[in-house]
Amino acid sequence: MGRAYAHARTALLLGAGVLLIAGGFVVGERAPERGGEGALRAWGSSSAFIDPSAYAPLPQYAETPSVLNTQTTPRFLPLAPRAALGDGAPLSDELGAILRALTRARPTAPAALEATTTSLSYEFIPQGLIALPGSDRARSPREQALYEYGNEVGSYIQEYETRHPNVARVLRDQLEDRQSASKGAAVREVGIDLGAIGEKMGRMEQVPSDVRSLHAALAEGYRDIGERLRGVPDAQGDAALLQAIEAYNAAADSFAGDFVALAEYLALSGVIFSHTDPGSAFTFSAGGAF
């Protein structure tokens, strides 16, 4: 059984499952009674993460999905449109509306956080990319070059995953205790190591010519999400925190598209990775499980 996308687990665990739910929970506890021009706004990315102007709360949401279900599982928790919250509503009222939307979308989010965020990551996976069993057929020179390339990039992703097996907990702990220097440092370390993947990719000498543009975009994406994530624990105050989350979400949205584009190209080029290959980071199992 192949591995699910390494990038999707990273992007969503960092963006949706933790920063949105835990961030909303913490801000709801700490925000002042009233707000003027800096009143809270629902946060999200440019498209697939959260678009407050285009989505309404889902009526039902599976509490603890254990397998991929692209028909019922949303990519992220849609919030009510801004108009539904009321532009002139006090800050406390807006916070209440947002938290009620989160509650409707996932009734037991705090208790089920770690169990549900992983399943959300599967929403990034195109239906055509399936991790196939190893093939005995000989690879063409082009396929061999792409195979070796995918394994090298995959090894950087595996190294990151080994260093940070509990990213969701690290982020949640920091958002629940934003004054802790050690917890803030742990989040920054995750961001540094994400950016390091991009730096290593930028130094690669053997990049097949047909994937150079895709490679450059993904390397920049890793550097960008790493930088944006490092800014989350540095945010001072609730408004700055939400701005940092918005910036991270936008970067993660772009990054996910770059990753999927490269994975699709490798698959359509006939490159097959076994589940033991580092390049299996670019494939997933037919059953939707790790």
Secondary structure by P-SEA (a helix, b strand, c coil): cccccaaaaaaaaacccccaaaaaaaaaacccccccccccccccccccccccccccccccccccccccccccccccccccccccccccccaaaaaaaaaaaaaaacccccccccccaaaaaaccccccccccccccccccaaaaaaaaaaaaaaaaaaaaaaacccaaaaaaaaaaccccaaaaaaaaaaaaaaaaaaaaaaacccccccaaaaaaaaaaaaaaaaaaaaaccccccaaaaaaaaaaaaaaaaaaaaaaaaaaaaaaaaccccccccccccccccccccc
